[in-house]
Amino acid sequence: MAQHEVLCPLPGTFYRRPAPDKPVFVEDGATVAAGTVIGLVEVMKQFSEVQVEVGGTLVRFLVDNEAPVEPGQPLALIETA
C-alpha cells in the first residue's frame, strides 16, 4: 500500500468542520473517494475546500483543527491500495 499526502492549497486557517456546531467532514480511518472534502482553509473570511486527490483510507490528519497552515503543507495522509 502507498501513502499520499493531502497538501494545503493556500495559507490560512484549517478547519475540519463546516461550522463550529457541525460534525467533522471526515474521521480518521474513514474511506474516502477522490474529490471528498476533508476540510476548509479560511483566508480573510474566504473559505476554500480541501479535497483528496485519490481514493483510499484517511490514515490521520497531520494538523489540528483551527491550526494555521501554509501552501504545500501536508494536512492528512491517505493510504491507497
Backbone bond lengths (Angstrom), bond angles and torsions (degrees), N, CA, C in turn:
res aa  C-N    CA-C-N  psi(-1)  N-CA   C-N-CA  omega(-1)  CA-C   N-CA-C  phi
1 M - - - 1.460 - - 1.527 109.16 -
2 A 1.309 115.23 147.42 1.462 120.96 -179.73 1.526 109.41 -112.25
3 Q 1.319 115.94 155.77 1.457 120.53 175.85 1.517 109.63 -112.42
4 H 1.326 115.11 141.66 1.457 123.10 -178.85 1.527 107.47 -124.28
5 E 1.324 117.08 131.20 1.466 120.94 176.79 1.520 110.02 -88.24
6 V 1.319 115.74 135.47 1.464 121.32 171.10 1.523 105.33 -90.74
7 L 1.331 116.39 118.68 1.462 121.40 -174.43 1.522 111.65 -98.86
8 C 1.311 115.08 147.73 1.458 121.47 178.40 1.527 110.00 -71.00
9 P 1.334 117.48 131.37 1.464 119.80 -177.75 1.532 114.71 -80.59
10 L 1.329 118.26 -23.71 1.470 120.70 -176.35 1.516 110.02 -159.38
11 P 1.336 117.93 164.97 1.462 120.39 179.86 1.522 110.77 -74.69
12 G 1.313 115.98 148.96 1.464 119.82 177.82 1.509 111.45 159.25
13 T 1.332 115.73 -146.08 1.455 123.50 179.23 1.522 108.22 -119.33
14 F 1.335 116.69 130.61 1.461 121.89 -178.20 1.522 110.35 -91.43
15 Y 1.325 115.93 132.58 1.466 122.45 177.47 1.520 109.48 -123.47
16 R 1.330 116.06 131.41 1.468 121.18 176.93 1.527 112.25 -88.75
17 R 1.328 117.89 -7.53 1.464 122.84 -178.22 1.524 110.13 -120.61
18 P 1.341 117.28 149.16 1.461 119.36 176.55 1.523 112.68 -72.24
19 A 1.340 117.04 -21.75 1.463 123.47 177.55 1.530 107.09 -160.03
20 P 1.337 118.18 156.44 1.471 120.26 -177.07 1.536 114.43 -56.66
21 D 1.328 117.40 -30.00 1.463 120.39 -177.38 1.527 113.09 -96.43
22 K 1.328 117.54 9.58 1.472 122.93 -178.53 1.531 109.82 -107.37
23 P 1.350 116.82 156.63 1.473 119.17 176.28 1.529 111.02 -70.99
24 V 1.331 115.55 164.51 1.462 120.55 178.25 1.523 109.84 -63.14
25 F 1.332 116.08 153.43 1.459 120.91 177.35 1.530 110.56 -60.13
26 V 1.339 116.17 -47.47 1.461 122.20 -175.29 1.529 108.99 -145.00
27 E 1.326 115.71 137.68 1.463 121.65 175.39 1.525 110.06 -89.28
28 D 1.326 117.21 154.69 1.462 121.25 170.87 1.523 108.20 -56.54
29 G 1.330 116.82 139.02 1.450 121.40 178.67 1.516 114.98 88.82
30 A 1.337 117.40 -5.82 1.465 121.12 -178.83 1.522 111.18 -75.96
31 T 1.330 115.59 149.64 1.457 121.74 172.94 1.528 108.08 -82.34
32 V 1.329 116.69 131.54 1.461 121.44 -179.42 1.520 110.37 -126.80
33 A 1.306 116.08 148.74 1.459 122.77 175.20 1.521 108.53 -101.82
34 A 1.324 117.08 158.25 1.459 120.59 174.34 1.530 108.31 -54.63
35 G 1.316 116.84 133.57 1.456 121.60 -179.58 1.518 114.52 94.80
36 T 1.344 117.77 -6.86 1.464 120.94 178.39 1.520 110.07 -65.73
37 V 1.328 116.98 132.11 1.463 122.02 176.73 1.523 108.23 -79.89
38 I 1.341 116.31 125.57 1.461 120.36 179.22 1.525 112.08 -110.75
39 G 1.331 116.95 -9.63 1.457 119.53 -179.35 1.513 111.40 179.23
40 L 1.330 113.55 -176.77 1.464 122.24 179.15 1.521 108.69 -130.54
41 V 1.325 116.02 147.28 1.470 121.18 169.62 1.518 106.50 -115.54
42 E 1.327 115.04 126.15 1.469 121.14 -178.52 1.523 109.43 -105.92
43 V 1.330 115.01 129.54 1.455 122.46 175.92 1.519 106.55 -132.91
44 M 1.320 117.25 114.60 1.464 122.46 177.44 1.540 111.96 49.97
45 K 1.339 115.39 49.20 1.472 123.12 177.23 1.528 113.99 70.28
46 Q 1.329 118.01 8.65 1.465 123.00 173.88 1.530 107.45 -103.16
47 F 1.328 116.43 129.71 1.463 120.81 -177.68 1.522 110.46 -109.41
48 S 1.334 116.41 131.80 1.462 122.98 176.81 1.516 108.38 -119.46
49 E 1.336 116.30 134.13 1.458 121.01 178.40 1.525 110.64 -72.42
50 V 1.328 114.90 144.07 1.464 121.64 171.23 1.521 105.76 -107.85
51 Q 1.340 115.88 118.50 1.456 122.01 -178.41 1.524 110.23 -115.36
52 V 1.330 115.81 148.48 1.464 119.41 175.15 1.523 108.80 -78.86
53 E 1.316 116.15 146.10 1.466 121.39 -178.39 1.526 112.29 -92.23
54 V 1.337 116.92 -20.96 1.463 121.46 -178.62 1.528 109.21 -132.45
55 G 1.316 115.58 151.13 1.455 119.84 176.05 1.516 111.27 -81.49
56 G 1.329 115.97 156.37 1.459 121.07 179.10 1.509 110.50 158.97
57 T 1.320 116.08 -150.24 1.461 122.67 178.86 1.519 109.03 -110.80
58 L 1.334 116.60 128.80 1.464 120.24 176.42 1.530 106.58 -76.11
59 V 1.317 116.09 104.58 1.459 121.64 -175.70 1.525 109.96 -67.93
60 R 1.329 115.79 -52.78 1.477 119.47 179.33 1.522 109.85 -170.00
61 F 1.327 114.22 157.71 1.459 120.93 172.55 1.515 108.10 -85.19
62 L 1.323 116.29 145.65 1.461 122.21 -178.59 1.521 112.11 -103.44
63 V 1.335 117.00 -5.06 1.464 122.28 176.78 1.533 108.26 -132.15
64 D 1.315 115.34 154.00 1.461 121.01 178.39 1.519 111.08 -81.39
65 N 1.322 115.30 159.06 1.458 121.16 172.21 1.523 108.85 -59.62
66 E 1.308 116.68 137.86 1.467 124.86 179.04 1.527 113.17 67.92
67 A 1.337 116.60 22.20 1.462 120.71 178.43 1.529 110.18 -85.23
68 P 1.329 118.08 146.19 1.466 120.10 172.37 1.522 108.72 -70.42
69 V 1.330 116.60 140.46 1.464 121.85 -177.67 1.522 110.71 -134.40
70 E 1.327 114.95 159.06 1.462 122.74 -179.37 1.526 109.81 -121.59
71 P 1.331 118.22 156.24 1.463 120.23 177.13 1.528 111.30 -58.77
72 G 1.327 115.77 135.97 1.451 121.07 179.12 1.514 114.70 84.00
73 Q 1.325 117.34 -7.04 1.467 120.85 179.03 1.530 109.92 -70.64
74 P 1.340 118.60 132.08 1.469 120.26 176.06 1.537 110.60 -65.40
75 L 1.336 115.28 129.90 1.462 121.20 179.87 1.520 112.81 -102.91
76 A 1.337 116.26 -33.71 1.461 121.17 -176.41 1.519 109.54 -156.50
77 L 1.342 115.23 162.08 1.458 121.52 175.87 1.517 109.60 -113.62
78 I 1.336 115.83 132.12 1.456 122.99 176.26 1.528 107.17 -113.82
79 E 1.327 117.29 128.48 1.459 121.26 175.36 1.518 108.13 -96.55
80 T 1.321 115.90 125.88 1.464 121.05 -178.53 1.519 109.63 -111.09
81 A 1.323 115.90 156.10 1.474 120.53 -179.34 1.512 110.58 -80.26
